Amino acid sequence: MALKVSASRVLKGALAYPAGEAFEQALGRSVRRHGGDYTDYVALVSRLRETARERKLSLRAAAEWLVAQP
């Protein structure tokens, strides 16, 4: 199953969850809510981890950075 919305919208949904919650858990919920599956989750979290590693950010900060990109 493929996501029904953009990756940016899924990340925005995950960022809406409380900061005290594990970001991976919030991302999984957001992916499912937008019609995605485990494959979509893995693709997004892989992209986030790569961005976080390159920019020395947390996953949440990497998601915020990706959402802010045009």
All heavy atoms as TSV, in Angstrom:
chain	resi	resn	atom	element	x	y	z
A	1	MET	N	N	0.852	-1.181	0.000
A	1	MET	CA	C	0.000	0.000	0.000
A	1	MET	C	C	0.890	1.234	0.000
A	1	MET	O	O	1.906	1.271	0.654
A	1	MET	CB	C	-0.894	-0.029	1.248
A	1	MET	CG	C	-1.850	1.128	1.310
A	1	MET	SD	S	-2.918	1.054	2.756
A	1	MET	CE	C	-4.116	-0.108	2.169
A	2	ALA	N	N	0.511	2.230	-0.711
A	2	ALA	CA	C	1.304	3.459	-0.784
A	2	ALA	C	C	0.625	4.566	0.016
A	2	ALA	O	O	-0.590	4.555	0.215
A	2	ALA	CB	C	1.438	3.891	-2.231
A	3	LEU	N	N	1.436	5.493	0.447
A	3	LEU	CA	C	0.893	6.635	1.172
A	3	LEU	C	C	-0.068	7.414	0.288
A	3	LEU	O	O	0.159	7.549	-0.914
A	3	LEU	CB	C	2.033	7.569	1.603
A	3	LEU	CG	C	2.891	7.077	2.746
A	3	LEU	CD1	C	4.111	7.978	2.892
A	3	LEU	CD2	C	2.110	7.057	4.027
A	4	LYS	N	N	-1.112	7.928	0.883
A	4	LYS	CA	C	-2.115	8.685	0.137
A	4	LYS	C	C	-1.803	10.176	0.129
A	4	LYS	O	O	-2.493	10.945	-0.526
A	4	LYS	CB	C	-3.495	8.438	0.733
A	4	LYS	CG	C	-3.925	6.990	0.621
A	4	LYS	CD	C	-5.251	6.753	1.272
A	4	LYS	CE	C	-5.615	5.286	1.152
A	4	LYS	NZ	N	-6.849	4.959	1.823
A	5	VAL	N	N	-0.762	10.575	0.875
A	5	VAL	CA	C	-0.358	11.982	0.958
A	5	VAL	C	C	1.156	12.070	0.829
A	5	VAL	O	O	1.844	11.057	0.800
A	5	VAL	CB	C	-0.822	12.622	2.293
A	5	VAL	CG1	C	-2.335	12.616	2.416
A	5	VAL	CG2	C	-0.201	11.909	3.471
A	6	SER	N	N	1.676	13.278	0.809
A	6	SER	CA	C	3.120	13.466	0.686
A	6	SER	C	C	3.839	13.062	1.979
A	6	SER	O	O	3.251	13.054	3.062
A	6	SER	CB	C	3.429	14.930	0.374
A	6	SER	OG	O	3.130	15.739	1.495
A	7	ALA	N	N	5.125	12.754	1.829
A	7	ALA	CA	C	5.941	12.420	3.000
A	7	ALA	C	C	5.996	13.595	3.965
A	7	ALA	O	O	5.992	13.412	5.180
A	7	ALA	CB	C	7.344	12.025	2.555
A	8	SER	N	N	6.003	14.800	3.428
A	8	SER	CA	C	6.031	15.988	4.272
A	8	SER	C	C	4.806	16.056	5.184
A	8	SER	O	O	4.916	16.376	6.363
A	8	SER	CB	C	6.098	17.242	3.394
A	8	SER	OG	O	6.121	18.399	4.177
A	9	ARG	N	N	3.659	15.719	4.635
A	9	ARG	CA	C	2.429	15.739	5.442
A	9	ARG	C	C	2.456	14.671	6.532
A	9	ARG	O	O	1.999	14.902	7.652
A	9	ARG	CB	C	1.225	15.553	4.542
A	9	ARG	CG	C	-0.066	15.686	5.284
A	9	ARG	CD	C	-1.158	16.180	4.433
A	9	ARG	NE	N	-2.374	16.213	5.217
A	9	ARG	CZ	C	-3.561	16.327	4.699
A	9	ARG	NH1	N	-3.701	16.452	3.406
A	9	ARG	NH2	N	-4.613	16.342	5.462
A	10	VAL	N	N	3.017	13.517	6.217
A	10	VAL	CA	C	3.151	12.445	7.209
A	10	VAL	C	C	4.080	12.904	8.328
A	10	VAL	O	O	3.793	12.702	9.507
A	10	VAL	CB	C	3.669	11.144	6.560
A	10	VAL	CG1	C	3.960	10.094	7.618
A	10	VAL	CG2	C	2.663	10.612	5.556
A	11	LEU	N	N	5.191	13.542	7.965
A	11	LEU	CA	C	6.130	14.042	8.978
A	11	LEU	C	C	5.483	15.116	9.840
A	11	LEU	O	O	5.672	15.138	11.052
A	11	LEU	CB	C	7.395	14.579	8.312
A	11	LEU	CG	C	8.280	13.530	7.639
A	11	LEU	CD1	C	9.414	14.205	6.890
A	11	LEU	CD2	C	8.815	12.539	8.659
A	12	LYS	N	N	4.711	16.003	9.231
A	12	LYS	CA	C	4.002	17.030	10.006
A	12	LYS	C	C	3.045	16.382	11.000
A	12	LYS	O	O	2.918	16.833	12.137
A	12	LYS	CB	C	3.235	17.969	9.086
A	12	LYS	CG	C	4.107	18.938	8.348
A	12	LYS	CD	C	3.283	19.814	7.419
A	12	LYS	CE	C	4.178	20.693	6.574
A	12	LYS	NZ	N	3.416	21.490	5.609
A	13	GLY	N	N	2.385	15.323	10.571
A	13	GLY	CA	C	1.481	14.591	11.464
A	13	GLY	C	C	2.233	13.986	12.635
A	13	GLY	O	O	1.779	14.021	13.778
A	14	ALA	N	N	3.399	13.429	12.361
A	14	ALA	CA	C	4.204	12.828	13.432
A	14	ALA	C	C	4.714	13.901	14.389
A	14	ALA	O	O	4.785	13.675	15.598
A	14	ALA	CB	C	5.374	12.055	12.836
A	15	LEU	N	N	5.058	15.057	13.870
A	15	LEU	CA	C	5.556	16.140	14.719
A	15	LEU	C	C	4.459	16.716	15.616
A	15	LEU	O	O	4.758	17.351	16.628
A	15	LEU	CB	C	6.160	17.259	13.857
A	15	LEU	CG	C	7.483	16.900	13.190
A	15	LEU	CD1	C	7.833	17.933	12.124
A	15	LEU	CD2	C	8.596	16.782	14.218
A	16	ALA	N	N	3.206	16.481	15.266
A	16	ALA	CA	C	2.093	16.989	16.065
A	16	ALA	C	C	1.920	16.217	17.376
A	16	ALA	O	O	1.295	16.715	18.313
A	16	ALA	CB	C	0.798	16.933	15.256
A	17	TYR	N	N	2.477	15.001	17.452
A	17	TYR	CA	C	2.387	14.228	18.689
A	17	TYR	C	C	3.300	14.852	19.738
A	17	TYR	O	O	4.277	15.521	19.402
A	17	TYR	CB	C	2.777	12.769	18.444
A	17	TYR	CG	C	1.710	11.984	17.728
A	17	TYR	CD1	C	1.793	11.743	16.374
A	17	TYR	CD2	C	0.608	11.492	18.415
A	17	TYR	CE1	C	0.810	11.037	15.707
A	17	TYR	CE2	C	-0.376	10.780	17.756
A	17	TYR	CZ	C	-0.274	10.557	16.411
A	17	TYR	OH	O	-1.261	9.859	15.756
A	18	PRO	N	N	3.026	14.627	21.018
A	18	PRO	CA	C	3.834	15.223	22.091
A	18	PRO	C	C	5.314	14.847	21.982
A	18	PRO	O	O	5.652	13.724	21.588
A	18	PRO	CB	C	3.237	14.640	23.372
A	18	PRO	CG	C	1.892	14.141	22.999
A	18	PRO	CD	C	1.946	13.801	21.545
A	19	ALA	N	N	6.184	15.776	22.322
A	19	ALA	CA	C	7.634	15.566	22.226
A	19	ALA	C	C	8.118	14.471	23.172
A	19	ALA	O	O	9.155	13.874	22.938
A	19	ALA	CB	C	8.374	16.863	22.491
A	20	GLY	N	N	7.387	14.181	24.231
A	20	GLY	CA	C	7.787	13.162	25.190
A	20	GLY	C	C	7.638	11.741	24.657
A	20	GLY	O	O	8.197	10.801	25.207
A	21	GLU	N	N	6.901	11.576	23.583
A	21	GLU	CA	C	6.679	10.267	22.991
A	21	GLU	C	C	7.828	9.944	22.035
A	21	GLU	O	O	8.397	10.827	21.406
A	21	GLU	CB	C	5.366	10.297	22.206
A	21	GLU	CG	C	5.027	9.006	21.526
A	21	GLU	CD	C	3.686	9.090	20.811
A	21	GLU	OE1	O	3.227	10.207	20.530
A	21	GLU	OE2	O	3.128	8.034	20.534
A	22	ALA	N	N	8.180	8.681	21.918
A	22	ALA	CA	C	9.226	8.277	20.982
A	22	ALA	C	C	8.807	8.685	19.573
A	22	ALA	O	O	7.682	8.401	19.144
A	22	ALA	CB	C	9.447	6.776	21.054
A	23	PHE	N	N	9.701	9.368	18.860
A	23	PHE	CA	C	9.338	9.884	17.542
A	23	PHE	C	C	9.014	8.758	16.564
A	23	PHE	O	O	8.123	8.892	15.727
A	23	PHE	CB	C	10.441	10.781	16.981
A	23	PHE	CG	C	10.027	11.441	15.706
A	23	PHE	CD1	C	9.108	12.478	15.725
A	23	PHE	CD2	C	10.503	11.000	14.494
A	23	PHE	CE1	C	8.680	13.071	14.548
A	23	PHE	CE2	C	10.096	11.588	13.312
A	23	PHE	CZ	C	9.183	12.625	13.338
A	24	GLU	N	N	9.724	7.635	16.670
A	24	GLU	CA	C	9.449	6.510	15.777
A	24	GLU	C	C	8.014	6.017	15.940
A	24	GLU	O	O	7.364	5.647	14.966
A	24	GLU	CB	C	10.418	5.351	16.034
A	24	GLU	CG	C	11.837	5.630	15.625
A	24	GLU	CD	C	12.674	6.141	16.785
A	24	GLU	OE1	O	12.107	6.661	17.767
A	24	GLU	OE2	O	13.897	6.019	16.709
A	25	GLN	N	N	7.529	6.009	17.159
A	25	GLN	CA	C	6.153	5.575	17.423
A	25	GLN	C	C	5.153	6.562	16.799
A	25	GLN	O	O	4.181	6.154	16.171
A	25	GLN	CB	C	5.938	5.473	18.927
A	25	GLN	CG	C	4.659	4.808	19.328
A	25	GLN	CD	C	4.588	4.607	20.840
A	25	GLN	OE1	O	5.284	5.265	21.595
A	25	GLN	NE2	N	3.753	3.690	21.256
A	26	ALA	N	N	5.414	7.846	16.968
A	26	ALA	CA	C	4.544	8.862	16.382
A	26	ALA	C	C	4.569	8.782	14.856
A	26	ALA	O	O	3.526	8.923	14.201
A	26	ALA	CB	C	4.974	10.248	16.842
A	27	LEU	N	N	5.726	8.513	14.293
A	27	LEU	CA	C	5.845	8.391	12.841
A	27	LEU	C	C	5.054	7.183	12.340
A	27	LEU	O	O	4.346	7.276	11.335
A	27	LEU	CB	C	7.313	8.279	12.438
A	27	LEU	CG	C	7.593	8.165	10.947
A	27	LEU	CD1	C	7.092	9.394	10.212
A	27	LEU	CD2	C	9.082	7.965	10.707
A	28	GLY	N	N	5.147	6.074	13.049
A	28	GLY	CA	C	4.381	4.888	12.668
A	28	GLY	C	C	2.890	5.154	12.666
A	28	GLY	O	O	2.168	4.750	11.746
A	29	ARG	N	N	2.413	5.847	13.673
A	29	ARG	CA	C	0.980	6.193	13.743
A	29	ARG	C	C	0.578	7.084	12.578
A	29	ARG	O	O	-0.466	6.906	11.968
A	29	ARG	CB	C	0.675	6.915	15.049
A	29	ARG	CG	C	0.297	6.000	16.131
A	29	ARG	CD	C	-0.409	6.769	17.239
A	29	ARG	NE	N	0.008	6.119	18.451
A	29	ARG	CZ	C	0.626	6.693	19.453
A	29	ARG	NH1	N	0.868	7.977	19.430
A	29	ARG	NH2	N	0.978	6.009	20.504
A	30	SER	N	N	1.418	8.070	12.299
A	30	SER	CA	C	1.117	8.999	11.213
A	30	SER	C	C	1.106	8.281	9.865
A	30	SER	O	O	0.239	8.537	9.030
A	30	SER	CB	C	2.135	10.142	11.216
A	30	SER	OG	O	1.797	11.115	10.262
A	31	VAL	N	N	2.045	7.391	9.650
A	31	VAL	CA	C	2.086	6.623	8.397
A	31	VAL	C	C	0.796	5.813	8.244
A	31	VAL	O	O	0.157	5.839	7.185
A	31	VAL	CB	C	3.328	5.696	8.348
A	31	VAL	CG1	C	3.204	4.668	7.239
A	31	VAL	CG2	C	4.603	6.506	8.182
A	32	ARG	N	N	0.396	5.102	9.281
A	32	ARG	CA	C	-0.831	4.292	9.210
A	32	ARG	C	C	-2.067	5.162	9.001
A	32	ARG	O	O	-2.959	4.803	8.242
A	32	ARG	CB	C	-0.988	3.447	10.468
A	32	ARG	CG	C	-0.016	2.286	10.526
A	32	ARG	CD	C	-0.327	1.327	11.656
A	32	ARG	NE	N	-0.469	1.954	12.958
A	32	ARG	CZ	C	0.544	2.248	13.777
A	32	ARG	NH1	N	1.779	1.966	13.422
A	32	ARG	NH2	N	0.328	2.801	14.956
A	33	ARG	N	N	-2.115	6.301	9.668
A	33	ARG	CA	C	-3.266	7.190	9.556
A	33	ARG	C	C	-3.426	7.712	8.123
A	33	ARG	O	O	-4.529	7.997	7.671
A	33	ARG	CB	C	-3.122	8.354	10.527
A	33	ARG	CG	C	-4.340	9.261	10.572
A	33	ARG	CD	C	-4.186	10.360	11.559
A	33	ARG	NE	N	-2.798	10.812	11.519
A	33	ARG	CZ	C	-2.287	11.711	12.326
A	33	ARG	NH1	N	-3.015	12.262	13.241
A	33	ARG	NH2	N	-1.028	12.073	12.224
A	34	HIS	N	N	-2.311	7.830	7.412
A	34	HIS	CA	C	-2.348	8.342	6.046
A	34	HIS	C	C	-2.309	7.235	4.991
A	34	HIS	O	O	-1.956	7.477	3.848
A	34	HIS	CB	C	-1.198	9.329	5.829
A	34	HIS	CG	C	-1.359	10.584	6.625
A	34	HIS	ND1	N	-2.373	11.497	6.401
A	34	HIS	CD2	C	-0.654	11.079	7.655
A	34	HIS	CE1	C	-2.276	12.499	7.254
A	34	HIS	NE2	N	-1.234	12.262	8.036
A	35	GLY	N	N	-2.661	6.026	5.391
A	35	GLY	CA	C	-2.828	4.932	4.448
A	35	GLY	C	C	-1.563	4.181	4.093
A	35	GLY	O	O	-1.567	3.368	3.173
A	36	GLY	N	N	-0.485	4.413	4.818
A	36	GLY	CA	C	0.764	3.728	4.525
A	36	GLY	C	C	0.894	2.419	5.273
A	36	GLY	O	O	0.039	2.041	6.064
A	37	ASP	N	N	1.971	1.716	4.995
A	37	ASP	CA	C	2.241	0.455	5.655
A	37	ASP	C	C	3.689	0.440	6.156
A	37	ASP	O	O	4.377	1.461	6.143
A	37	ASP	CB	C	1.952	-0.725	4.729
A	37	ASP	CG	C	2.764	-0.688	3.445
A	37	ASP	OD1	O	3.724	0.106	3.359
A	37	ASP	OD2	O	2.451	-1.458	2.526
A	38	TYR	N	N	4.131	-0.731	6.573
A	38	TYR	CA	C	5.462	-0.859	7.156
A	38	TYR	C	C	6.562	-0.448	6.176
A	38	TYR	O	O	7.544	0.170	6.562
A	38	TYR	CB	C	5.681	-2.295	7.655
A	38	TYR	CG	C	6.993	-2.484	8.365
A	38	TYR	CD1	C	7.207	-1.920	9.615
A	38	TYR	CD2	C	8.024	-3.211	7.779
A	38	TYR	CE1	C	8.416	-2.073	10.270
A	38	TYR	CE2	C	9.233	-3.376	8.436
A	38	TYR	CZ	C	9.427	-2.806	9.680
A	38	TYR	OH	O	10.621	-2.951	10.320
A	39	THR	N	N	6.392	-0.765	4.912
A	39	THR	CA	C	7.378	-0.394	3.898
A	39	THR	C	C	7.524	1.121	3.819
A	39	THR	O	O	8.636	1.644	3.710
A	39	THR	CB	C	6.976	-0.967	2.523
A	39	THR	OG1	O	6.810	-2.376	2.647
A	39	THR	CG2	C	8.018	-0.665	1.469
A	40	ASP	N	N	6.406	1.828	3.876
A	40	ASP	CA	C	6.438	3.296	3.852
A	40	ASP	C	C	7.135	3.831	5.100
A	40	ASP	O	O	7.927	4.781	5.028
A	40	ASP	CB	C	5.015	3.867	3.775
A	40	ASP	CG	C	4.307	3.440	2.502
A	40	ASP	OD1	O	4.914	3.539	1.422
A	40	ASP	OD2	O	3.145	3.006	2.609
A	41	TYR	N	N	6.841	3.213	6.243
A	41	TYR	CA	C	7.473	3.618	7.499
A	41	TYR	C	C	8.990	3.444	7.415
A	41	TYR	O	O	9.746	4.343	7.768
A	41	TYR	CB	C	6.903	2.806	8.666
A	41	TYR	CG	C	7.699	2.965	9.933
A	41	TYR	CD1	C	7.542	4.078	10.731
A	41	TYR	CD2	C	8.636	2.004	10.321
A	41	TYR	CE1	C	8.288	4.243	11.888
A	41	TYR	CE2	C	9.388	2.154	11.463
A	41	TYR	CZ	C	9.205	3.277	12.245
A	41	TYR	OH	O	9.957	3.445	13.381
A	42	VAL	N	N	9.430	2.292	6.939
A	42	VAL	CA	C	10.870	2.017	6.849
A	42	VAL	C	C	11.549	3.020	5.914
A	42	VAL	O	O	12.630	3.518	6.212
A	42	VAL	CB	C	11.124	0.561	6.396
A	42	VAL	CG1	C	12.584	0.332	6.058
A	42	VAL	CG2	C	10.676	-0.404	7.482
A	43	ALA	N	N	10.918	3.332	4.794
A	43	ALA	CA	C	11.500	4.297	3.856
A	43	ALA	C	C	11.644	5.671	4.512
A	43	ALA	O	O	12.692	6.321	4.381
A	43	ALA	CB	C	10.635	4.392	2.605
A	44	LEU	N	N	10.619	6.101	5.225
A	44	LEU	CA	C	10.677	7.413	5.877
A	44	LEU	C	C	11.693	7.449	7.010
A	44	LEU	O	O	12.463	8.403	7.135
A	44	LEU	CB	C	9.298	7.806	6.423
A	44	LEU	CG	C	8.374	8.477	5.434
A	44	LEU	CD1	C	6.991	8.656	6.051
A	44	LEU	CD2	C	8.923	9.813	5.010
A	45	VAL	N	N	11.706	6.438	7.847
A	45	VAL	CA	C	12.626	6.446	8.983
A	45	VAL	C	C	14.074	6.320	8.486
A	45	VAL	O	O	14.979	6.918	9.065
A	45	VAL	CB	C	12.248	5.387	10.043
A	45	VAL	CG1	C	12.748	4.010	9.693
A	45	VAL	CG2	C	12.748	5.792	11.414
A	46	SER	N	N	14.290	5.605	7.392
A	46	SER	CA	C	15.637	5.515	6.815
A	46	SER	C	C	16.094	6.882	6.321
A	46	SER	O	O	17.237	7.291	6.556
A	46	SER	CB	C	15.663	4.518	5.667
A	46	SER	OG	O	15.384	3.232	6.131
A	47	ARG	N	N	15.199	7.570	5.641
A	47	ARG	CA	C	15.517	8.928	5.162
A	47	ARG	C	C	15.804	9.869	6.327
A	47	ARG	O	O	16.737	10.663	6.284
A	47	ARG	CB	C	14.343	9.435	4.334
A	47	ARG	CG	C	14.565	10.766	3.704
A	47	ARG	CD	C	13.405	11.118	2.806
A	47	ARG	NE	N	13.485	12.491	2.385
A	47	ARG	CZ	C	12.481	13.159	1.861
A	47	ARG	NH1	N	11.325	12.561	1.659
A	47	ARG	NH2	N	12.622	14.410	1.517
A	48	LEU	N	N	15.002	9.758	7.376
A	48	LEU	CA	C	15.208	10.598	8.561
A	48	LEU	C	C	16.542	10.292	9.234
A	48	LEU	O	O	17.268	11.216	9.626
A	48	LEU	CB	C	14.082	10.381	9.572
A	48	LEU	CG	C	12.796	11.124	9.314
A	48	LEU	CD1	C	11.741	10.688	10.308
A	48	LEU	CD2	C	13.012	12.616	9.390
A	49	ARG	N	N	16.852	9.016	9.382
A	49	ARG	CA	C	18.116	8.646	10.034
A	49	ARG	C	C	19.319	9.129	9.236
A	49	ARG	O	O	20.301	9.584	9.810
A	49	ARG	CB	C	18.175	7.141	10.259
A	49	ARG	CG	C	17.252	6.696	11.363
A	49	ARG	CD	C	17.306	5.222	11.591
A	49	ARG	NE	N	16.398	4.861	12.680
A	49	ARG	CZ	C	15.910	3.667	12.864
A	49	ARG	NH1	N	16.238	2.688	12.052
A	49	ARG	NH2	N	15.086	3.435	13.862
A	50	GLU	N	N	19.237	9.034	7.927
A	50	GLU	CA	C	20.331	9.516	7.078
A	50	GLU	C	C	20.498	11.033	7.235
A	50	GLU	O	O	21.612	11.527	7.391
A	50	GLU	CB	C	20.050	9.163	5.620
A	50	GLU	CG	C	21.154	9.581	4.687
A	50	GLU	CD	C	20.853	9.175	3.255
A	50	GLU	OE1	O	20.239	8.113	3.049
A	50	GLU	OE2	O	21.239	9.933	2.358
A	51	THR	N	N	19.394	11.758	7.212
A	51	THR	CA	C	19.438	13.212	7.381
A	51	THR	C	C	19.962	13.571	8.760
A	51	THR	O	O	20.791	14.476	8.911
A	51	THR	CB	C	18.039	13.824	7.171
A	51	THR	OG1	O	17.594	13.495	5.854
A	51	THR	CG2	C	18.043	15.322	7.352
A	52	ALA	N	N	19.489	12.863	9.779
A	52	ALA	CA	C	19.931	13.131	11.154
A	52	ALA	C	C	21.427	12.886	11.303
A	52	ALA	O	O	22.136	13.672	11.946
A	52	ALA	CB	C	19.154	12.252	12.128
A	53	ARG	N	N	21.918	11.836	10.699
A	53	ARG	CA	C	23.345	11.513	10.778
A	53	ARG	C	C	24.177	12.567	10.053
A	53	ARG	O	O	25.176	13.051	10.567
A	53	ARG	CB	C	23.591	10.122	10.181
A	53	ARG	CG	C	24.990	9.614	10.338
A	53	ARG	CD	C	25.201	8.177	9.847
A	53	ARG	NE	N	24.355	7.757	8.745
A	53	ARG	CZ	C	23.302	6.942	8.844
A	53	ARG	NH1	N	22.961	6.457	10.030
A	53	ARG	NH2	N	22.595	6.598	7.797
A	54	GLU	N	N	23.754	12.958	8.854
A	54	GLU	CA	C	24.492	13.952	8.070
A	54	GLU	C	C	24.543	15.316	8.752
A	54	GLU	O	O	25.553	16.006	8.705
A	54	GLU	CB	C	23.849	14.121	6.691
A	54	GLU	CG	C	24.046	12.954	5.772
A	54	GLU	CD	C	23.230	13.077	4.493
A	54	GLU	OE1	O	22.465	14.053	4.333
A	54	GLU	OE2	O	23.353	12.174	3.647
A	55	ARG	N	N	23.444	15.701	9.386
A	55	ARG	CA	C	23.342	17.035	9.977
A	55	ARG	C	C	23.532	17.046	11.493
A	55	ARG	O	O	23.394	18.084	12.129
A	55	ARG	CB	C	21.998	17.644	9.620
A	55	ARG	CG	C	21.837	17.763	8.124
A	55	ARG	CD	C	20.682	18.624	7.756
A	55	ARG	NE	N	20.725	18.905	6.348
A	55	ARG	CZ	C	21.429	19.888	5.790
A	55	ARG	NH1	N	22.117	20.692	6.527
A	55	ARG	NH2	N	21.408	20.066	4.492
A	56	LYS	N	N	23.792	15.857	12.052
A	56	LYS	CA	C	23.992	15.707	13.499
A	56	LYS	C	C	22.790	16.259	14.282
A	56	LYS	O	O	22.912	17.103	15.162
A	56	LYS	CB	C	25.281	16.397	13.935
A	56	LYS	CG	C	26.502	15.748	13.316
A	56	LYS	CD	C	27.765	16.413	13.789
A	56	LYS	CE	C	28.959	15.668	13.417
A	56	LYS	NZ	N	29.612	15.619	12.287
A	57	LEU	N	N	21.613	15.712	13.936
A	57	LEU	CA	C	20.352	16.114	14.550
A	57	LEU	C	C	19.663	14.901	15.157
A	57	LEU	O	O	19.966	13.764	14.813
A	57	LEU	CB	C	19.412	16.709	13.490
A	57	LEU	CG	C	19.884	17.931	12.722
A	57	LEU	CD1	C	18.956	18.194	11.545
A	57	LEU	CD2	C	19.942	19.134	13.635
A	58	SER	N	N	18.685	15.166	16.012
A	58	SER	CA	C	17.811	14.089	16.483
A	58	SER	C	C	16.831	13.757	15.355
A	58	SER	O	O	16.710	14.519	14.379
A	58	SER	CB	C	17.034	14.552	17.718
A	58	SER	OG	O	16.107	15.568	17.354
A	59	LEU	N	N	16.117	12.639	15.483
A	59	LEU	CA	C	15.138	12.290	14.449
A	59	LEU	C	C	14.054	13.350	14.336
A	59	LEU	O	O	13.641	13.711	13.239
A	59	LEU	CB	C	14.505	10.926	14.740
A	59	LEU	CG	C	15.348	9.706	14.427
A	59	LEU	CD1	C	14.541	8.435	14.703
A	59	LEU	CD2	C	15.851	9.713	13.014
A	60	ARG	N	N	13.594	13.839	15.473
A	60	ARG	CA	C	12.553	14.881	15.463
A	60	ARG	C	C	13.062	16.137	14.769
A	60	ARG	O	O	12.378	16.729	13.933
A	60	ARG	CB	C	12.093	15.196	16.886
A	60	ARG	CG	C	11.001	16.249	16.949
A	60	ARG	CD	C	10.498	16.432	18.365
A	60	ARG	NE	N	9.648	15.331	18.776
A	60	ARG	CZ	C	8.343	15.253	18.502
A	60	ARG	NH1	N	7.757	16.202	17.838
A	60	ARG	NH2	N	7.638	14.229	18.921
A	61	ALA	N	N	14.292	16.558	15.095
A	61	ALA	CA	C	14.873	17.748	14.461
A	61	ALA	C	C	15.090	17.517	12.966
A	61	ALA	O	O	14.893	18.434	12.159
A	61	ALA	CB	C	16.175	18.130	15.149
A	62	ALA	N	N	15.475	16.310	12.589
A	62	ALA	CA	C	15.643	15.988	11.168
A	62	ALA	C	C	14.307	16.078	10.439
A	62	ALA	O	O	14.237	16.574	9.311
A	62	ALA	CB	C	16.252	14.604	11.004
A	63	ALA	N	N	13.242	15.611	11.079
A	63	ALA	CA	C	11.907	15.705	10.483
A	63	ALA	C	C	11.505	17.166	10.319
A	63	ALA	O	O	10.973	17.561	9.273
A	63	ALA	CB	C	10.894	14.972	11.341
A	64	GLU	N	N	11.781	17.976	11.337
A	64	GLU	CA	C	11.464	19.409	11.231
A	64	GLU	C	C	12.246	20.051	10.087
A	64	GLU	O	O	11.714	20.867	9.351
A	64	GLU	CB	C	11.783	20.105	12.554
A	64	GLU	CG	C	10.846	19.715	13.672
A	64	GLU	CD	C	11.299	20.158	15.039
A	64	GLU	OE1	O	12.478	20.589	15.192
A	64	GLU	OE2	O	10.482	20.071	15.978
A	65	TRP	N	N	13.517	19.659	9.937
A	65	TRP	CA	C	14.347	20.202	8.876
A	65	TRP	C	C	13.793	19.803	7.511
A	65	TRP	O	O	13.695	20.624	6.603
A	65	TRP	CB	C	15.796	19.728	9.031
A	65	TRP	CG	C	16.711	20.347	8.038
A	65	TRP	CD1	C	17.323	21.561	8.135
A	65	TRP	CD2	C	17.111	19.788	6.783
A	65	TRP	NE1	N	18.080	21.783	7.021
A	65	TRP	CE2	C	17.960	20.718	6.161
A	65	TRP	CE3	C	16.819	18.599	6.139
A	65	TRP	CZ2	C	18.540	20.488	4.920
A	65	TRP	CZ3	C	17.391	18.369	4.886
A	65	TRP	CH2	C	18.231	19.310	4.303
A	66	LEU	N	N	13.422	18.524	7.345
A	66	LEU	CA	C	12.894	18.043	6.073
A	66	LEU	C	C	11.569	18.731	5.718
A	66	LEU	O	O	11.335	19.071	4.558
A	66	LEU	CB	C	12.700	16.534	6.088
A	66	LEU	CG	C	13.978	15.713	5.957
A	66	LEU	CD1	C	13.693	14.239	6.216
A	66	LEU	CD2	C	14.593	15.900	4.584
A	67	VAL	N	N	10.725	18.943	6.711
A	67	VAL	CA	C	9.443	19.606	6.471
A	67	VAL	C	C	9.659	21.046	6.015
A	67	VAL	O	O	8.919	21.564	5.185
A	67	VAL	CB	C	8.568	19.557	7.745
A	67	VAL	CG1	C	7.397	20.500	7.652
A	67	VAL	CG2	C	8.082	18.132	7.976
A	68	ALA	N	N	10.704	21.686	6.513
A	68	ALA	CA	C	10.967	23.082	6.168
A	68	ALA	C	C	11.582	23.258	4.780
A	68	ALA	O	O	11.618	24.367	4.261
A	68	ALA	CB	C	11.901	23.695	7.219
A	69	GLN	N	N	12.042	22.155	4.175
A	69	GLN	CA	C	12.646	22.246	2.838
A	69	GLN	C	C	11.564	22.476	1.785
A	69	GLN	O	O	10.486	21.907	1.868
A	69	GLN	CB	C	13.428	20.964	2.508
A	69	GLN	CG	C	14.572	20.694	3.459
A	69	GLN	CD	C	15.497	21.877	3.602
A	69	GLN	OE1	O	16.049	22.355	2.630
A	69	GLN	NE2	N	15.644	22.351	4.812
A	70	PRO	N	N	11.876	23.298	0.771
A	70	PRO	CA	C	10.870	23.567	-0.291
A	70	PRO	C	C	10.645	22.361	-1.184
A	70	PRO	O	O	11.370	21.467	-1.287
A	70	PRO	CB	C	11.480	24.711	-1.080
A	70	PRO	CG	C	12.905	24.810	-0.680
A	70	PRO	CD	C	13.065	24.062	0.603
